[in-house]
Protein backbone atom coordinates (compact mmCIF):
# COMPACT_ATOMS: atom_id res chain seq x y z
CA UNK A 1 0.00 0.00 0.00
CA UNK A 2 1.42 3.48 -0.84
CA UNK A 3 2.89 5.31 2.17
CA UNK A 4 0.74 8.39 1.51
CA UNK A 5 -2.43 6.29 1.85
CA UNK A 6 -1.08 4.56 4.96
CA UNK A 7 -0.42 7.95 6.55
CA UNK A 8 -4.03 8.98 5.94
CA UNK A 9 -5.33 5.73 7.43
CA UNK A 10 -2.93 5.78 10.39
CA UNK A 11 -5.43 7.29 12.89
CA UNK A 12 -7.85 4.41 12.09
CA UNK A 13 -5.40 1.51 12.26
CA UNK A 14 -3.58 -0.11 15.21
CA UNK A 15 0.02 1.00 15.50
CA UNK A 16 1.13 -2.65 15.28
CA UNK A 17 0.08 -2.93 11.63
CA UNK A 18 1.80 0.25 10.46
CA UNK A 19 5.42 0.44 9.26
CA UNK A 20 7.67 3.00 10.93
CA UNK A 21 7.75 5.19 7.82
CA UNK A 22 3.96 5.53 7.84
CA UNK A 23 3.94 6.36 11.55
CA UNK A 24 6.46 9.14 10.91
CA UNK A 25 4.27 10.61 8.18
CA UNK A 26 1.20 10.34 10.39
CA UNK A 27 2.89 12.57 12.96
CA UNK A 28 4.08 15.05 10.38
CA UNK A 29 1.33 17.70 10.85
CA UNK A 30 2.53 18.60 14.36
CA UNK A 31 6.14 18.49 13.26
CA UNK A 32 5.43 20.71 10.26
CA UNK A 33 4.36 23.49 12.64
CA UNK A 34 8.07 23.93 13.29
CA UNK A 35 8.46 24.90 9.62
CA UNK A 36 5.41 27.15 9.12
CA UNK A 37 5.42 30.89 8.46
CA UNK A 38 4.77 32.71 11.76
CA UNK A 39 4.16 36.16 10.23
CA UNK A 40 1.66 38.31 12.16
CA UNK A 41 0.03 41.74 12.44
CA UNK A 42 1.19 44.00 15.29
CA UNK A 43 -1.19 46.59 16.80
CA UNK A 44 0.11 49.25 19.19
CA UNK A 45 -2.46 50.13 21.86
CA UNK A 46 0.11 51.07 24.47
CA UNK A 47 -0.52 54.81 24.30
CA UNK A 48 3.11 55.49 23.42
CA UNK A 49 5.54 55.05 20.56
CA UNK A 50 7.18 51.66 20.08
CA UNK A 51 10.66 52.62 18.93
CA UNK A 52 12.03 49.16 18.18
CA UNK A 53 10.67 45.66 17.76
CA UNK A 54 12.66 42.45 17.64
CA UNK A 55 10.84 39.25 16.66
CA UNK A 56 12.50 35.88 16.25
CA UNK A 57 11.49 32.21 16.12
CA UNK A 58 11.70 30.68 19.59
CA UNK A 59 14.50 28.34 18.58
CA UNK A 60 16.69 31.28 17.49
CA UNK A 61 19.13 32.54 20.11
CA UNK A 62 19.56 36.01 18.60
CA UNK A 63 16.99 38.81 18.37
CA UNK A 64 18.14 39.93 14.94
CA UNK A 65 17.41 43.32 13.42
CA UNK A 66 14.92 46.00 14.44
CA UNK A 67 11.78 45.39 12.38
CA UNK A 68 10.24 48.86 12.70
CA UNK A 69 12.73 51.13 10.98
CA UNK A 70 13.59 54.69 12.00
CA UNK A 71 10.03 55.94 12.61
CA UNK A 72 8.91 53.15 14.93
CA UNK A 73 5.22 52.35 15.41
CA UNK A 74 3.01 55.13 16.76
CA UNK A 75 0.23 54.54 19.29
CA UNK A 76 -2.79 53.17 17.45
CA UNK A 77 -0.70 52.03 14.52
CA UNK A 78 -0.64 48.61 12.88
CA UNK A 79 2.09 46.84 10.96
CA UNK A 80 2.50 43.46 9.26
CA UNK A 81 5.58 41.66 10.59
CA UNK A 82 7.07 39.17 8.18
CA UNK A 83 8.77 36.17 9.74
CA UNK A 84 11.01 33.60 8.00
CA UNK A 85 8.89 31.38 5.70
CA UNK A 86 9.93 28.26 7.61
CA UNK A 87 10.61 29.86 11.00
CA UNK A 88 7.79 28.08 12.81
CA UNK A 89 4.76 29.24 14.80
CA UNK A 90 6.39 29.94 18.18
CA UNK A 91 7.71 33.49 18.32
CA UNK A 92 9.54 35.62 20.90
CA UNK A 93 9.08 39.41 20.93
CA UNK A 94 11.15 42.21 22.43
CA UNK A 95 9.72 45.73 22.37
CA UNK A 96 11.50 48.97 23.23
CA UNK A 97 9.15 51.87 23.96
CA UNK A 98 9.78 55.59 23.85
CA UNK A 99 11.73 56.48 26.97
CA UNK A 100 13.67 53.21 26.98
CA UNK A 101 11.17 50.89 28.68
CA UNK A 102 11.60 47.32 27.41
CA UNK A 103 9.07 44.49 27.40
CA UNK A 104 9.50 40.88 26.28
CA UNK A 105 6.83 38.36 25.34
CA UNK A 106 7.90 34.76 24.98
CA UNK A 107 6.55 31.75 23.09
CA UNK A 108 3.59 33.37 21.31
CA UNK A 109 1.85 31.10 18.81
CA UNK A 110 1.57 33.52 15.89
CA UNK A 111 0.05 30.85 13.63
CA UNK A 112 -2.85 30.39 16.03
CA UNK A 113 -3.46 34.13 16.40
CA UNK A 114 -2.12 36.37 13.65
CA UNK A 115 -3.08 39.57 15.51
CA UNK A 116 -0.72 40.53 18.34
CA UNK A 117 -1.97 43.50 20.38
CA UNK A 118 0.42 45.44 22.61
CA UNK A 119 -1.20 47.10 25.64
CA UNK A 120 0.24 49.64 28.04
CA UNK A 121 3.79 48.48 28.87
CA UNK A 122 4.00 49.83 32.41
CA UNK A 123 2.04 51.73 35.02
CA UNK A 124 2.12 55.51 34.69
CA UNK A 125 0.45 58.18 36.77
CA UNK A 126 -2.38 57.30 39.11
CA UNK A 127 -5.17 59.29 40.74
CA UNK A 128 -4.82 62.92 39.68
CA UNK A 129 -5.27 65.80 42.06
CA UNK A 130 -7.96 68.22 40.92
CA UNK A 131 -8.18 71.98 41.22
CA UNK A 132 -9.77 71.63 44.65
CA UNK A 133 -7.03 69.40 46.03
CA UNK A 134 -6.35 65.66 46.11
CA UNK A 135 -8.92 63.37 44.54
CA UNK A 136 -11.24 61.58 46.93
CA UNK A 137 -10.43 57.92 47.38
CA UNK A 138 -13.35 55.51 47.81
CA UNK A 139 -12.91 52.78 50.42
CA UNK A 140 -14.43 49.30 50.64
CA UNK A 141 -13.92 45.69 49.54
CA UNK A 142 -12.50 45.52 45.97
CA UNK A 143 -12.51 41.70 45.68
CA UNK A 144 -14.34 40.38 42.60
CA UNK A 145 -14.95 37.35 40.39
CA UNK A 146 -12.92 37.20 37.18
CA UNK A 147 -14.93 35.63 34.32
CA UNK A 148 -13.34 34.39 31.12
CA UNK A 149 -15.80 34.86 28.25
CA UNK A 150 -13.05 34.50 25.66
CA UNK A 151 -11.90 31.55 23.59
CA UNK A 152 -8.45 31.24 25.21
CA UNK A 153 -7.23 30.79 28.76
CA UNK A 154 -6.30 33.83 30.86
CA UNK A 155 -2.79 33.08 32.10
CA UNK A 156 -2.03 36.27 34.08
CA UNK A 157 -3.98 38.93 35.96
CA UNK A 158 -2.56 42.10 37.49
CA UNK A 159 -4.72 44.25 39.76
CA UNK A 160 -3.17 47.38 41.18
CA UNK A 161 -4.59 50.47 42.91
CA UNK A 162 -4.61 53.42 40.54
CA UNK A 163 -2.31 55.27 42.94
CA UNK A 164 0.44 52.65 42.45
CA UNK A 165 3.24 53.00 39.91
CA UNK A 166 3.71 49.28 39.21
CA UNK A 167 1.49 46.32 38.44
CA UNK A 168 2.76 44.13 41.25
CA UNK A 169 2.45 40.34 41.26
CA UNK A 170 0.42 38.10 39.00
CA UNK A 171 -2.77 37.48 40.99
CA UNK A 172 -3.33 34.08 39.37
CA UNK A 173 0.00 32.65 40.47
CA UNK A 174 0.39 29.24 38.87
CA UNK A 175 -3.30 29.03 37.99
CA UNK A 176 -5.06 30.00 34.78
CA UNK A 177 -8.71 30.74 34.03
CA UNK A 178 -9.94 28.53 31.15
CA UNK A 179 -12.53 29.66 28.59
CA UNK A 180 -15.90 29.80 30.33
CA UNK A 181 -14.22 29.65 33.75
CA UNK A 182 -14.25 32.04 36.68
CA UNK A 183 -12.02 32.72 39.66
CA UNK A 184 -12.47 34.83 42.78
CA UNK A 185 -9.77 37.48 43.09
CA UNK A 186 -9.17 38.44 46.71
CA UNK A 187 -7.92 42.00 47.21
CA UNK A 188 -7.25 43.81 50.49
CA UNK A 189 -10.02 45.99 51.85
CA UNK A 190 -9.37 49.67 51.40
CA UNK A 191 -9.01 51.49 48.10
CA UNK A 192 -11.70 50.78 45.48
CA UNK A 193 -10.09 52.37 42.41
CA UNK A 194 -8.04 49.77 40.52
CA UNK A 195 -6.38 49.23 37.17
CA UNK A 196 -6.49 45.70 35.73
CA UNK A 197 -4.34 43.95 33.14
CA UNK A 198 -5.05 40.44 31.82
CA UNK A 199 -2.71 38.43 29.61
CA UNK A 200 -4.18 35.66 27.46
CA UNK A 201 -2.55 32.35 26.63
CA UNK A 202 -1.41 33.67 23.24
CA UNK A 203 0.34 36.68 24.78
CA UNK A 204 -2.35 39.25 23.97
CA UNK A 205 -2.85 41.74 26.80
CA UNK A 206 -5.88 43.85 27.72
CA UNK A 207 -6.18 46.60 30.30
CA UNK A 208 -8.98 48.42 32.08
CA UNK A 209 -8.25 51.58 34.00
CA UNK A 210 -9.88 53.45 36.84
CA UNK A 211 -12.39 50.76 37.84
CA UNK A 212 -14.37 51.07 41.06
CA UNK A 213 -14.18 47.43 42.12
CA UNK A 214 -16.24 48.03 45.24
CA UNK A 215 -19.28 48.58 43.01
CA UNK A 216 -19.03 45.33 41.05
CA UNK A 217 -19.19 41.64 41.94
CA UNK A 218 -17.65 40.30 38.74
CA UNK A 219 -15.76 41.37 35.64
CA UNK A 220 -15.68 39.50 32.36
CA UNK A 221 -13.01 39.60 29.65
CA UNK A 222 -13.29 38.24 26.12
C-alpha positions in Angstrom: 0.0 0.0 0.0 1.4 3.5 -0.8 2.9 5.3 2.2 0.7 8.4 1.5 -2.4 6.3 1.9 -1.1 4.6 5.0 -0.4 8.0 6.5 -4.0 9.0 5.9 -5.3 5.7 7.4 -2.9 5.8 10.4 -5.4 7.3 12.9 -7.8 4.4 12.1 -5.4 1.5 12.3 -3.6 -0.1 15.2 0.0 1.0 15.5 1.1 -2.6 15.3 0.1 -2.9 11.6 1.8 0.3 10.5 5.4 0.4 9.3 7.7 3.0 10.9 7.7 5.2 7.8 4.0 5.5 7.8 3.9 6.4 11.6 6.5 9.1 10.9 4.3 10.6 8.2 1.2 10.3 10.4 2.9 12.6 13.0 4.1 15.0 10.4 1.3 17.7 10.8 2.5 18.6 14.4 6.1 18.5 13.3 5.4 20.7 10.3 4.4 23.5 12.6 8.1 23.9 13.3 8.5 24.9 9.6 5.4 27.1 9.1 5.4 30.9 8.5 4.8 32.7 11.8 4.2 36.2 10.2 1.7 38.3 12.2 0.0 41.7 12.4 1.2 44.0 15.3 -1.2 46.6 16.8 0.1 49.3 19.2 -2.5 50.1 21.9 0.1 51.1 24.5 -0.5 54.8 24.3 3.1 55.5 23.4 5.5 55.0 20.6 7.2 51.7 20.1 10.7 52.6 18.9 12.0 49.2 18.2 10.7 45.7 17.8 12.7 42.4 17.6 10.8 39.3 16.7 12.5 35.9 16.3 11.5 32.2 16.1 11.7 30.7 19.6 14.5 28.3 18.6 16.7 31.3 17.5 19.1 32.5 20.1 19.6 36.0 18.6 17.0 38.8 18.4 18.1 39.9 14.9 17.4 43.3 13.4 14.9 46.0 14.4 11.8 45.4 12.4 10.2 48.9 12.7 12.7 51.1 11.0 13.6 54.7 12.0 10.0 55.9 12.6 8.9 53.2 14.9 5.2 52.3 15.4 3.0 55.1 16.8 0.2 54.5 19.3 -2.8 53.2 17.5 -0.7 52.0 14.5 -0.6 48.6 12.9 2.1 46.8 11.0 2.5 43.5 9.3 5.6 41.7 10.6 7.1 39.2 8.2 8.8 36.2 9.7 11.0 33.6 8.0 8.9 31.4 5.7 9.9 28.3 7.6 10.6 29.9 11.0 7.8 28.1 12.8 4.8 29.2 14.8 6.4 29.9 18.2 7.7 33.5 18.3 9.5 35.6 20.9 9.1 39.4 20.9 11.2 42.2 22.4 9.7 45.7 22.4 11.5 49.0 23.2 9.1 51.9 24.0 9.8 55.6 23.9 11.7 56.5 27.0 13.7 53.2 27.0 11.2 50.9 28.7 11.6 47.3 27.4 9.1 44.5 27.4 9.5 40.9 26.3 6.8 38.4 25.3 7.9 34.8 25.0 6.5 31.8 23.1 3.6 33.4 21.3 1.9 31.1 18.8 1.6 33.5 15.9 0.1 30.8 13.6 -2.9 30.4 16.0 -3.5 34.1 16.4 -2.1 36.4 13.7 -3.1 39.6 15.5 -0.7 40.5 18.3 -2.0 43.5 20.4 0.4 45.4 22.6 -1.2 47.1 25.6 0.2 49.6 28.0 3.8 48.5 28.9 4.0 49.8 32.4 2.0 51.7 35.0 2.1 55.5 34.7 0.4 58.2 36.8 -2.4 57.3 39.1 -5.2 59.3 40.7 -4.8 62.9 39.7 -5.3 65.8 42.1 -8.0 68.2 40.9 -8.2 72.0 41.2 -9.8 71.6 44.7 -7.0 69.4 46.0 -6.3 65.7 46.1 -8.9 63.4 44.5 -11.2 61.6 46.9 -10.4 57.9 47.4 -13.3 55.5 47.8 -12.9 52.8 50.4 -14.4 49.3 50.6 -13.9 45.7 49.5 -12.5 45.5 46.0 -12.5 41.7 45.7 -14.3 40.4 42.6 -14.9 37.3 40.4 -12.9 37.2 37.2 -14.9 35.6 34.3 -13.3 34.4 31.1 -15.8 34.9 28.2 -13.1 34.5 25.7 -11.9 31.6 23.6 -8.5 31.2 25.2 -7.2 30.8 28.8 -6.3 33.8 30.9 -2.8 33.1 32.1 -2.0 36.3 34.1 -4.0 38.9 36.0 -2.6 42.1 37.5 -4.7 44.2 39.8 -3.2 47.4 41.2 -4.6 50.5 42.9 -4.6 53.4 40.5 -2.3 55.3 42.9 0.4 52.7 42.5 3.2 53.0 39.9 3.7 49.3 39.2 1.5 46.3 38.4 2.8 44.1 41.2 2.5 40.3 41.3 0.4 38.1 39.0 -2.8 37.5 41.0 -3.3 34.1 39.4 0.0 32.6 40.5 0.4 29.2 38.9 -3.3 29.0 38.0 -5.1 30.0 34.8 -8.7 30.7 34.0 -9.9 28.5 31.1 -12.5 29.7 28.6 -15.9 29.8 30.3 -14.2 29.7 33.7 -14.2 32.0 36.7 -12.0 32.7 39.7 -12.5 34.8 42.8 -9.8 37.5 43.1 -9.2 38.4 46.7 -7.9 42.0 47.2 -7.2 43.8 50.5 -10.0 46.0 51.8 -9.4 49.7 51.4 -9.0 51.5 48.1 -11.7 50.8 45.5 -10.1 52.4 42.4 -8.0 49.8 40.5 -6.4 49.2 37.2 -6.5 45.7 35.7 -4.3 43.9 33.1 -5.0 40.4 31.8 -2.7 38.4 29.6 -4.2 35.7 27.5 -2.5 32.3 26.6 -1.4 33.7 23.2 0.3 36.7 24.8 -2.3 39.2 24.0 -2.9 41.7 26.8 -5.9 43.8 27.7 -6.2 46.6 30.3 -9.0 48.4 32.1 -8.2 51.6 34.0 -9.9 53.5 36.8 -12.4 50.8 37.8 -14.4 51.1 41.1 -14.2 47.4 42.1 -16.2 48.0 45.2 -19.3 48.6 43.0 -19.0 45.3 41.1 -19.2 41.6 41.9 -17.7 40.3 38.7 -15.8 41.4 35.6 -15.7 39.5 32.4 -13.0 39.6 29.6 -13.3 38.2 26.1 
